[in-house]
Amino acid sequence: MSIARTYTIVLEPEAEGGFSVIVPALPEVHTQGETADDALANAREAIALALEVRRDLGEEIPPDDSPRIERVTVDLDAA
């Protein structure tokens, strides 16, 4: 039986191209990809591996208690 887990990730574009990913609830997870889709796929794989290692070592599987991240748009009058 499997249990679905959801984690917040930070997907950040890199100046030289591609994207890097971190997972605040799993500080050991860092990955990247050439496209956003590649980075997301790599993140899923890295998260699954990190959780398997934690489980096999008898360590806690942390919940995603990351703060909610939203984007807002504001209007700025031209100078």
C-alpha atoms as one frame of an Amber mdcrd trajectory, in Angstrom:
protein
   0.000   0.000   0.000   1.290   3.458  -0.819   0.566   6.812   0.754   0.542
   9.963  -1.359   2.610  12.852  -0.036   2.550  16.402  -1.348   5.480  18.772
  -0.944   6.000  22.412  -1.805   8.942  22.988  -4.119  10.764  26.137  -5.196
  11.428  26.124  -8.934  13.879  28.868  -9.824  15.080  29.834 -13.315  18.859
  29.934 -13.614  20.679  32.791 -15.392  22.589  30.347 -17.602  19.398  28.461
 -18.497  17.395  25.682 -16.958  15.791  25.513 -13.546  16.924  24.553 -10.060
  14.635  23.023  -7.446  14.682  22.916  -3.653  12.174  21.351  -1.266  11.911
  23.332   1.996  10.564  20.348   3.991  13.392  18.097   2.715  16.595  20.143
   2.843  18.621  17.296   1.356  16.706  17.532  -1.924  18.289  19.708  -4.603
  17.864  19.036  -8.289  17.602  20.776 -11.626  16.427  20.404 -15.199  16.841
  22.000 -18.600  13.113  22.801 -18.728  10.524  23.378 -16.023   8.965  19.997
 -16.864  12.361  18.262 -16.578  13.015  19.968 -13.239   9.592  18.922 -11.906
  10.122  15.312 -13.000  13.562  15.303 -11.369  12.039  16.807  -8.209   9.465
  14.013  -7.984  12.200  11.408  -8.366  14.478  13.100  -5.808  11.644  13.484
  -3.286  10.672   9.814  -3.646  14.299   8.748  -3.153  14.744  10.998  -0.098
  11.568   9.596   1.474  12.641   6.005   0.779  16.032   6.612   2.389  14.428
   8.237   5.446  11.970   5.334   5.755  14.722   2.714   5.404  16.801   4.462
   8.081  13.783   4.650  10.396  13.744   8.430  10.234  10.672  10.624  10.324
   8.857  11.360   7.067   8.192  15.061   7.523   4.943  16.725   6.541   5.066
  19.631   4.159   4.739  22.459   6.645   6.162  25.041   4.269   4.476  28.408
   4.222   1.960  28.994   1.476   3.571  30.790  -1.431   1.489  33.052  -3.653
   2.240  35.561  -6.361   0.573  38.959  -6.429   0.480  41.634  -9.098   0.585
  45.324  -8.244   0.221  48.363 -10.487   2.988  50.943 -10.372   2.432  54.370
 -11.848   5.048  55.382 -14.407   7.524  57.958 -13.155
